[in-house]
Amino acid sequence: MFVYPQQSLVGRIMPKNMIYQNIRVSTAIKNQFVSQVKEIVWKYKLSENKINLSPKEGVAEIQVFEITLKTPDLSQNVLKIIDKAIALSHILPSLLSGKHQLYCCLQASVRK
């Protein structure tokens, strides 16, 4: 999908419960998350200390998380809890059976 600089690679698998453990989420949305998301990998961190990318217009860095899905789509409810859980701007490429989808979320300070 995109080629990111090698020095920005993080490559850590995130436990799914890290997404919803620090925010209030209903049982129904938590179950929806568990049924739709197979795995989350923190793939890249695009920041000044990793790739000498200076912060611009309120965006300090961009995180890239790859989400492997169990279902063809990721619901808006699940996207909202991921967006709340990740405080920085992020890109969420998702993968199901070799097909990619892309979701981008700006941090709250940029959404004016």
C-alpha positions in Angstrom: 0.0 0.0 0.0 2.7 2.5 1.1 6.4 2.2 1.5 7.5 3.7 4.8 11.2 4.5 5.8 12.8 1.4 7.4 14.0 3.5 10.4 10.4 4.2 11.3 9.6 0.5 11.7 8.1 -0.4 15.1 6.6 -3.8 14.3 4.9 -4.5 17.7 1.8 -6.6 18.1 -0.6 -4.7 20.4 -2.9 -6.6 22.7 -6.5 -5.8 21.6 -7.6 -5.0 25.1 -5.2 -2.1 25.2 -7.6 -0.3 22.8 -10.6 -0.4 25.1 -9.1 -0.8 28.6 -8.7 2.9 29.3 -11.9 4.3 27.8 -15.6 3.6 28.5 -16.9 1.2 26.0 -20.2 -0.7 26.2 -20.2 -4.5 26.2 -21.9 -4.5 22.8 -19.2 -2.3 21.2 -16.4 -4.3 22.9 -17.9 -7.5 21.5 -18.2 -5.9 18.0 -14.5 -5.0 18.3 -13.5 -8.5 19.3 -15.6 -10.1 16.5 -14.2 -7.8 13.8 -10.5 -7.3 14.7 -8.1 -10.3 14.5 -4.8 -8.5 15.2 -3.4 -5.0 15.6 0.3 -4.3 14.8 2.0 -1.0 15.5 3.9 -0.9 12.2 5.5 2.6 12.0 6.1 5.8 13.9 6.7 8.8 11.6 8.2 11.4 13.9 11.1 13.8 14.2 13.2 11.4 16.2 12.7 8.5 13.8 12.8 10.1 10.4 13.7 13.7 11.0 10.1 14.8 10.1 9.3 18.1 11.7 5.9 18.6 13.3 3.5 20.6 11.2 0.2 22.3 12.0 -0.4 20.6 15.3 0.6 17.1 14.1 3.6 16.0 16.2 3.9 12.5 14.6 1.9 9.9 12.8 1.4 6.4 13.9 0.7 3.6 11.5 -1.2 0.6 12.9 -2.0 -2.4 10.6 -5.3 -4.1 11.6 -6.0 -7.6 10.4 -9.8 -8.1 10.2 -12.0 -11.1 10.7 -14.8 -9.5 8.8 -15.0 -7.5 5.4 -15.6 -4.2 7.1 -14.7 -2.3 10.3 -17.7 -0.6 11.8 -17.8 3.1 12.7 -18.2 2.2 16.4 -15.0 0.2 16.3 -13.2 3.0 14.4 -14.4 5.5 17.0 -13.0 3.5 20.0 -9.6 3.1 18.2 -9.6 6.8 17.4 -10.2 7.6 21.1 -7.6 5.1 22.3 -4.8 6.4 20.1 -4.2 10.0 21.1 -2.0 10.9 18.1 -2.7 11.2 14.4 -2.7 7.7 12.9 -3.2 5.7 9.7 -5.0 2.4 9.9 -4.5 0.1 7.0 -6.6 -2.9 7.4 -6.2 -6.3 5.8 -8.7 -9.1 5.0 -7.9 -11.9 2.6 -5.2 -9.8 0.9 -7.5 -6.8 0.3 -6.5 -3.5 1.9 -8.7 -0.7 3.3 -7.3 2.6 4.7 -8.6 4.7 7.5 -6.9 8.0 8.6 -7.6 9.8 11.9 -6.3 13.2 12.9 -5.6 14.0 16.6 -8.2 16.2 18.2 -6.1 19.4 18.2 -6.0 19.3 14.4 -9.8 18.6 13.9 -10.9 22.3 14.1 
